[in-house]
Amino acid sequence: MLDTVEQRPKAVPFRVTNPERIPVKRYYDQQFFELERELLWPHVWQMACRLEEIPEIGDWVEYKILNDSVIIVRTRSGVKAFHNACRHRGMRIASNHGNCAEKGFICPFHGWCFNMDGENTFVFGRKIFSEENLEKADLNLVPCRLQLWGGCAFINFDNDAPSLLECLGPVAERLDMRHVEKLKVDAWYSTILPTNWKLAMEAFMEGYHLTSTHPQLHLLSTSPGHYDTDFGASPNPPPITSGRQWVEVSIGHIARLSSGMNGMITADEVKVAEGLKNMELPDDLAAVPMAFYNRLRSEITEQSRARGIPAPDLVELSRNSEFNAVEFMFPHYFLLPMFTGMSSYRIRPLTSETCLFELWSLALHPEGEQRDAPEAPEPVPYDDPLIPEIPLQDYYNLPLQQLGLHARGFEYMRLSKHVEGMISNYQRLIDGYLGGIEPKMLAKASQIVNSGLDSPVKDIGF
């Protein structure tokens, strides 16, 4: 905890003072939103693009966050990022994506040109400018800090912030063991939610909502859950009385999770699971889960590798690495691992009560396989049936929850300190940024906040 007056946060409106209660005005108050814009987003590592979006020399994509726009480009000397503004009069020189290997970037306003390394290569009518306005260093695009991890490019507007890995902490090690840097995009969805960006994230920080929001998964559960023994109006899953029944229900759950997320579990992994329907099982029902999943992990690993897929040893992982069904990376990025595939979320604020929510289905593919570079999709309505079933159910809740936060007399969210702690933990980290906590301390807190589904309330250091 903080010991000196200098270390204590500055005054923050609607600050979290009780870790089990979150003031609801944090989700719609314009002043709070502006503080996030000024004091949070300019100082955090943001997942700006997947590297497979820019596979060739000269490929670039635009990343936008609030009023900022950054160009991420693959150059002959590596991936770089530049602030998207011509050095003449500030015109944005690029939008969406493209390739600049031949022509570079050309400002559409007055024709100034820049190469892929951000160097100015042409000023139209140079003789009309004073020499002091033509100094080369002043004409080049302004670089933006960039670091790579997990098959992605991350940017930070703060050149003095701790490094990306310092802020990620152990979550990076857990995901590196799963070969996260080799994942490829199989599907990509985008929608604009009438929801504060923080609220949109919190639906994926706890499994407490599963019984009511995702009953199709609850009914395929092999256990009654650890939240309560009374499910109220929600129907309970059938009791498991034999090992064969346990396996059948588990395979059904795997298949429904795969289709419901469109890829958190790959179609090939579902086939492997279905092929184990009649596997030999222990007589002791309590030993069946370990026997089934060890066999499933082993088969997925062997069959994947036989097809040239760089799969990790899933059995070894299960023995030696912590598993979290949802991994959060502050402030806005999620990876959801299961076997070799993952789902992924990225959430960006648009206004105090709207956000851009992106969902990826990621999988390992044979190394050297020729693939087209994925392109960001146009956002679809948040109730579009093209969105996979499970997030679609969450999207139904979120706009109603945003409206509910405005209800008279509703001042605080009331959290379970046991399973909704990730919400409290990251909200208090936001307060650290808004309150001016020292960057090294914020990085240490980020490592604690970057945890898994159903995390408890934790001491983040301030």
Summary of the structure (lengths in Angstrom):
residues: 462
radius of gyration: 24.1
end to end distance: 4.9
largest distance: 88.3
contacts: 1446
relative contact order: 0.17
helix: 35%
strand: 20%
